[in-house]
Amino acid sequence: MLAVERHAIIMEILQKNKIIKISDIANRFSVSNETARRDLEALQDSNQVKRIYGGAILQEPEAAMPQYKSRAVKRHSQKVAVGKAAASLINSGETIILDIGTTTLEMARHLKDLRDITVLTNSLPIINELSNSSVNLFCLGGRLSSDELSMSGKITIDSLQQFFVDRAFIGAGGITLDGGLSDYYSEEAMVSQAIIQRANQVVLVSDSGKFGANAFASVCGFDDIDVVVTDDNLPIAFQEGLRKWSHLKLILASPETDDNDEDIVEE
């Protein structure tokens, strides 16, 4: 069993019981106490648990995620521009993963007429958007979040292990240059981590308003990201900061109403 799968089960146990012992982990997964300690240390490093003597307790989020519907209307023109720019990266014949989020939903709306692509997703809004389209659609199962309208947990991660994809498009709850990408919920952060492992290329799609603050659970650093697609309101300090990763491609989309190609600026 992969570490990320153990971590997902540990978090499911903590969501139910609020506490877990090292001995419980060792017995459950037939691993050494040292491996169990490393699992808890990794989860603590990503702000998902708090270590205590002999085990760990659930680390409650300091801030709650805004409701999906309220996020969908916030910075809407930027999300539309970013979604359109990200969709333009996809080539015929590709297989992609669309992570949850309001910006990836805008991206999905620009894929409906493409006939030779395969999309995997754990987002109910994206599933609904693409259900009557020409896209070859795969739905990843898991525990349903009524707030985020998404599936997460071990079932989702297990489903992801069956696939390899050309590109993964992921969102974030918060983005900082030092901290990288983060999310409000630990289970969804782990799904994003599993998505990253299955893709040849990882694309971050986010409006510029997400930059400058960390959310609750760490997802990854920019070493794991190949392309950043955001809007041209991104402050210069962040643009310059992203340039220190020489492998990283930055695409800035202009939130305008017309369909001219010049609305998309690549750096």
Residue pairs with C-beta under 8 A, 6 or more apart in sequence:
1 29
2 161
3 39
3 42
4 157
4 190
4 193
4 194
4 197
5 154
5 157
5 158
5 161
6 25
6 29
6 31
6 39
7 39
7 42
7 43
7 190
8 153
8 154
8 157
8 187
8 190
9 28
9 29
9 154
10 20
10 25
10 39
10 40
10 43
10 49
11 43
11 48
11 49
11 186
11 187
11 190
12 153
12 154
12 187
13 20
13 24
14 20
14 49
14 56
14 57
14 58
15 58
15 187
18 57
18 58
19 52
19 55
19 56
19 57
19 58
20 40
20 55
20 56
20 57
21 54
21 55
22 33
22 36
22 37
22 40
22 54
22 55
23 33
23 36
23 54
24 55
25 31
25 36
25 39
25 40
26 32
26 33
26 35
26 36
29 35
29 36
40 49
40 51
40 55
40 56
41 51
43 49
43 56
43 186
44 50
44 51
44 56
44 59
45 218
46 186
46 189
46 217
46 218
47 59
47 186
47 216
47 217
47 218
48 58
48 59
48 186
48 189
48 217
49 56
49 57
49 58
49 59
50 56
50 57
50 58
50 59
59 186
61 184
61 185
61 216
62 216
63 184
63 215
63 216
64 184
65 147
65 148
65 173
65 184
65 185
65 215
66 74
67 147
68 102
68 125
68 147
68 148
68 149
71 102
72 102
72 105
74 209
75 207
75 209
77 255
77 257
78 207
78 208
78 209
78 231
78 233
78 253
78 255
79 102
79 103
79 106
79 207
80 106
80 255
81 231
81 253
81 254
81 255
81 256
81 263
82 103
82 106
82 107
82 205
82 206
82 207
82 229
82 230
82 231
82 253
83 103
83 104
83 105
83 106
83 107
83 108
83 109
83 110
83 205
84 106
84 107
84 110
84 253
84 264
85 229
85 251
85 253
85 264
86 103
86 107
86 169
86 203
86 205
86 229
86 251
87 107
87 110
87 111
88 110
88 264
89 167
89 203
89 227
89 229
90 96
90 111
90 114
90 117
90 167
92 114
92 116
92 117
93 116
93 117
94 117
94 118
94 166
94 167
95 117
95 118
95 119
95 120
95 163
95 164
95 165
95 166
96 117
96 118
96 119
96 120
96 165
96 166
96 167
96 168
96 169
97 119
97 120
97 121
97 160
97 163
97 165
97 167
97 168
97 169
97 170
97 195
97 198
97 199
98 104
98 107
98 108
98 119
98 120
98 121
98 123
98 126
98 169
99 121
99 122
99 123
99 168
99 169
99 170
99 171
99 191
99 192
99 195
100 121
100 122
100 123
100 126
100 148
100 149
100 150
100 171
100 188
101 123
101 171
101 205
102 171
103 171
103 205
103 206
103 207
104 121
104 123
104 126
104 169
104 170
104 171
104 205
105 123
105 125
105 126
105 129
107 169
107 205
108 119
108 121
108 126
108 129
108 130
109 129
111 117
111 119
111 130
111 133
111 135
112 129
112 130
112 133
112 134
112 135
113 133
113 134
114 134
114 135
115 134
117 135
117 136
118 135
118 136
118 137
118 138
119 126
119 130
119 135
119 136
119 137
119 138
120 138
120 140
120 160
120 163
120 165
121 127
121 130
121 137
121 138
121 139
121 140
122 139
122 140
122 141
122 142
122 150
122 151
122 152
122 156
122 191
123 149
123 150
124 144
124 149
124 150
124 151
125 149
127 137
127 139
130 137
131 137
138 163
140 151
140 156
140 159
140 160
141 151
141 155
141 156
141 159
142 151
142 152
142 153
142 154
142 155
142 156
142 159
142 191
143 151
143 152
143 153
143 155
143 156
143 187
144 150
144 151
145 151
145 152
145 185
145 188
148 185
148 188
150 188
152 185
152 187
152 188
152 190
152 191
153 187
153 191
156 191
156 194
157 190
157 191
157 194
160 191
160 194
160 195
160 197
160 198
161 194
161 198
163 198
164 198
164 199
164 200
165 198
165 199
165 200
166 199
166 200
166 201
167 199
167 200
167 201
167 202
167 203
168 195
168 196
168 198
168 199
168 201
168 202
168 203
169 203
169 205
170 181
170 192
170 195
170 196
170 202
170 203
170 204
170 205
170 219
171 204
171 205
171 206
172 181
172 182
172 183
172 204
172 206
172 210
172 215
172 219
173 182
173 183
173 184
173 210
173 215
173 216
174 181
174 182
174 183
174 210
174 213
174 214
174 215
175 181
175 182
175 204
175 206
175 210
175 211
175 212
176 182
176 211
176 212
176 213
176 214
177 222
177 238
177 241
177 242
179 214
179 218
179 221
180 218
180 219
180 220
180 221
180 222
180 224
180 225
181 192
181 204
181 218
181 219
181 220
181 221
181 225
182 189
182 214
182 215
182 216
182 217
182 218
182 219
183 189
183 192
183 215
183 216
183 217
183 219
184 215
184 216
184 217
185 216
185 217
186 216
186 217
188 217
189 216
189 217
189 218
189 219
192 219
192 220
193 219
193 220
195 202
196 202
196 219
196 220
196 224
201 226
201 227
202 224
202 225
202 226
202 227
203 225
203 226
203 227
203 228
203 229
204 225
204 227
204 228
204 229
204 230
205 229
205 230
206 228
206 229
206 230
207 230
207 231
207 233
208 230
208 231
208 232
208 233
208 234
208 235
208 238
209 233
211 230
211 234
211 235
211 238
212 235
212 238
222 242
222 245
222 248
223 245
225 245
225 248
226 247
226 248
226 249
227 248
227 249
227 250
227 251
228 242
228 248
228 249
228 250
228 251
229 251
229 253
230 250
230 251
230 252
230 253
231 252
231 253
231 254
231 255
232 252
232 253
232 254
232 255
232 265
233 255
234 252
239 250
239 252
239 267
242 248
242 250
243 250
243 267
249 266
249 267
250 266
250 267
251 264
251 265
251 266
251 267
252 264
252 265
252 266
252 267
253 263
253 264
253 265
254 263
254 264
254 265
256 263
